[in-house]
Structure formats: structure tokens, C-alpha cells
Amino acid sequence: MERYKYTLLLIALLALVVAPLILGGTVESSYVFGVSSLVVMLFGVLAALQHRKARIVVIVLAALAALSQLSSFIFGSHHYAQSKIAVFAAFLLFIAVVIVIDVLRDEAATWDKIQGAIAAYVVFGVAWGLLYAWVILNDPQAFSGAVQRTAEDAGQPMIYFSFVTLTTLGYGDITPVSHTARTLAWLEAAFGQIYLVVLVARLVSLQLTSKVASSRNDG
């Protein structure tokens, strides 16, 4: 299963982002989002277990994220919803960093690395969306536009806004208003551009290095 760790993570992320959109704003969509979050945690842990230094941290974060998800589901408190979003965002950001470190290692640019790079990009987008959702739960006026103000409904619009910002599409239907929201938005937009430039340059460099080493061995 370790061989397909990034493939499985990508599938879980796709379910997390797309399935609730297909189901719409129904009760089922919130359940699908919750289940998909747990599956993403599972495959995120699988992707990070190969790093010895990261194992303990990722397991602790995953346990806290799962516990906060369960607590929010059982008790339904606003504070539990905030902690659920914050811990899950922290878990995703840590997983994304671990994946990027793995992708940028001095090895050949394999299909597995490419999948890992895509997975990390999507993870960053989802994590930033959760940060936006956390901001709006603490400050309902942090964004203007088509935004829901409750924990159950804020997640999907904010993940949508996150990917619009990450890819610098900027439709303008949702606009950051507060200082915190604006800061997070421009940081994400800048990060998205830097990530793609650095990643492509690194993968090309790894591929060229691999070809040079291969030609020397053949010679």
C-alpha cells in the first residue's frame, strides 16, 4: 500500500472536495465531508510514516484531529467546531510539508513524486480553506459575498475561495474584508505561484540529473 500512498491520498482528497459539491447543501454532504476527512487523515498518516522524525508528530495530530471531529459531531458546540477546523488544518499543513520534503529529495523525478507534488498542492488548498473557515467562525464579517457563517456550511465555500486564490483566478464573488482574512489571502496567492515555480524547477533538475547519471553509467 505504501507504493500507492499518494494515489490513495489524492483519491481521498478528491472525495473530500468534490463529493459534498455534488450532494449540495444537504445533511448527507456534511456526513460525506466528515467521513472523507477521516479517510484523508488515514492516508495522510500513511504518506508521512516513512519519515521517522515526523511519525510521532503526525500520529499525535491525527489523533487530535479525529478526536476533535468526533467531539464536534457528538456535542455540536461552536467551540468544538473551531477546534476541529484548527486541528485538522494543522494536520494537513504538516502532512503537506512532509510530502514536499519527500518530493524534493535528491532522487529521480518519478510518477510517484509527481503525484506527491499534486497531492501536496491540493492539501495546501484544503488547509488554507479550513483556515479561512476558522477565521469566519471567529469573525463572521471577515469575508463578504456568498459565504455561510456556521461551521456546518462555511467549509465548502471557503475551500472554493481557497483554490480560487491559490490559482489566482480571483472571481470576486467572495472577498476578504478583515486584516487577517486579507493577509491569509495574499499569502496563499503568493505561495501558490512560488510553489509551482520552485516545484517545476526542482523536478526538471532531478530529471536532468537522473539522465546525466544514467548516461554516465551506460558509458
C-alpha positions in Angstrom: 0.0 0.0 0.0 2.9 2.3 0.6 3.7 2.3 -3.1 0.3 3.9 -3.8 0.3 6.3 -0.8 0.0 9.4 -2.9 -2.6 7.9 -5.3 -4.8 6.9 -2.3 -4.3 10.4 -0.7 -5.3 12.1 -4.0 -8.5 10.0 -4.3 -9.4 10.8 -0.7 -8.8 14.5 -1.3 -10.9 14.4 -4.4 -13.8 12.8 -2.4 -13.3 15.5 0.3 -13.6 18.4 -2.2 -15.9 17.1 -4.9 -18.5 14.8 -3.2 -20.1 17.4 -1.0 -20.4 19.7 -4.0 -22.3 17.0 -5.9 -24.6 16.4 -3.0 -25.2 20.1 -2.5 -26.0 21.7 0.9 -27.7 18.6 2.3 -27.3 16.7 5.5 -25.6 13.9 3.6 -22.9 16.3 2.3 -21.8 17.1 5.8 -21.5 13.4 6.7 -19.6 12.8 3.5 -17.2 15.7 4.3 -16.6 14.2 7.8 -16.0 10.7 6.6 -13.8 12.0 3.8 -11.8 14.0 6.3 -11.1 10.8 8.4 -10.0 9.0 5.2 -7.7 11.8 4.3 -6.2 11.6 7.8 -5.7 7.9 7.4 -3.9 8.2 4.0 -2.1 11.3 5.2 -0.6 9.3 8.1 0.4 6.6 5.7 2.2 9.1 3.4 4.1 10.5 6.4 5.0 7.3 8.2 8.1 6.8 6.1 9.7 9.8 7.8 10.9 8.7 11.2 11.2 12.3 12.6 7.6 13.1 11.5 5.9 9.9 12.7 5.2 10.9 16.3 4.0 14.4 15.4 1.7 13.2 12.6 0.2 10.4 14.7 -0.5 12.9 17.6 -2.0 15.4 15.2 -4.1 12.8 13.5 -5.4 11.5 16.9 -6.2 15.1 18.0 -8.0 15.8 14.7 -10.0 12.6 14.9 -10.9 13.3 18.5 -12.0 16.8 17.7 -14.1 15.6 14.7 -15.8 13.1 17.0 -16.4 15.7 19.7 -17.8 18.2 17.3 -20.1 15.6 15.9 -21.4 14.4 19.3 -21.6 17.8 21.1 -22.1 20.2 18.2 -20.7 23.1 20.1 -19.3 26.2 18.4 -16.0 25.8 20.3 -15.7 22.2 19.3 -16.2 23.2 15.7 -13.5 25.8 15.9 -11.0 23.3 17.5 -12.0 20.7 14.8 -11.2 23.0 12.0 -8.0 24.3 13.6 -6.5 20.9 14.4 -7.4 19.4 11.0 -5.8 22.4 9.3 -2.6 22.0 11.3 -2.6 18.3 10.5 -3.0 18.9 6.8 -0.3 21.6 6.7 2.2 19.3 8.5 1.4 16.5 6.0 1.9 18.8 3.1 5.3 19.9 4.3 6.3 16.3 4.8 5.2 15.4 1.3 7.1 18.4 -0.2 10.3 17.4 1.6 9.9 13.9 0.2 9.2 15.2 -3.4 12.3 17.5 -3.3 14.7 14.8 -2.2 17.8 14.1 -4.5 16.2 11.2 -6.4 14.8 10.7 -9.9 11.6 12.6 -10.8 9.3 9.6 -10.7 5.5 9.4 -11.3 5.2 8.9 -7.5 6.9 12.2 -6.9 4.6 14.0 -9.4 1.6 12.5 -7.6 3.0 13.6 -4.3 3.6 17.2 -5.6 -0.1 17.3 -6.8 -1.3 15.9 -3.5 0.6 18.5 -1.5 -0.8 21.3 -3.7 -4.3 20.1 -3.1 -3.6 19.6 0.7 -2.3 23.2 1.0 -5.5 24.4 -0.8 -7.8 22.5 1.6 -5.8 23.5 4.7 -6.0 27.2 3.7 -9.7 26.8 3.1 -10.1 25.5 6.7 -8.0 28.4 8.0 -10.5 30.8 6.2 -13.4 28.9 7.8 -11.8 29.2 11.2 -11.4 32.9 10.6 -15.0 33.4 9.7 -16.2 31.4 12.7 -14.3 33.8 14.9 -15.3 36.9 12.9 -18.5 36.4 10.8 -17.7 39.7 9.0 -14.2 38.7 7.9 -15.5 38.0 4.3 -18.2 39.5 2.2 -20.1 37.7 -0.6 -21.6 34.3 -0.9 -20.4 33.0 2.5 -22.1 30.9 5.2 -21.3 31.8 8.8 -21.8 28.5 10.5 -19.3 25.6 11.0 -21.5 23.2 9.0 -21.8 25.5 6.0 -18.6 27.6 5.9 -16.2 24.8 5.0 -17.0 24.2 1.3 -17.3 27.9 0.3 -14.0 28.7 2.0 -12.3 25.7 0.3 -13.7 27.0 -3.0 -12.3 30.5 -2.2 -9.0 29.0 -1.2 -8.5 27.3 -4.6 -9.6 30.4 -6.5 -7.0 32.3 -4.5 -4.3 29.6 -4.8 -4.6 29.5 -8.5 -5.0 33.3 -8.7 -8.3 33.2 -10.6 -9.9 35.8 -8.4 -13.6 35.7 -9.4 -14.5 38.3 -6.8 -17.7 36.6 -5.5 -16.1 36.2 -2.1 -13.9 39.0 -0.8 -11.7 39.1 2.3 -12.5 42.1 4.4 -10.7 41.8 7.7 -7.0 42.3 8.1 -6.5 38.6 9.0 -8.5 37.4 6.0 -6.7 39.7 3.6 -3.3 38.6 4.9 -4.1 34.9 4.6 -5.4 35.5 1.0 -2.4 37.3 -0.3 0.0 34.9 1.4 -1.8 32.0 -0.3 -1.8 33.7 -3.7 2.0 34.3 -3.4 2.6 30.8 -2.1 0.7 29.2 -4.9 2.9 30.9 -7.5 6.2 30.3 -5.7 5.2 26.6 -5.1 4.6 25.9 -8.8 7.8 27.7 -9.9 10.1 26.0 -7.4 8.5 22.6 -7.8 8.7 22.6 -11.6 12.3 23.8 -11.5 13.2 21.1 -8.9 11.5 18.3 -10.8 13.2 19.3 -14.1 16.5 19.5 -12.3 16.1 16.0 -10.8 15.1 14.6 -14.2 18.2 16.1 -15.9 20.5 14.9 -13.1 19.0 11.4 -13.4 19.5 11.3 -17.2 23.1 12.5 -16.8 23.9 9.9 -14.2 22.2 7.2 -16.4 24.2 8.2 -19.5 27.5 8.0 -17.5 26.6 4.6 -16.2 25.8 3.4 -19.7 29.1 4.9 -21.0 
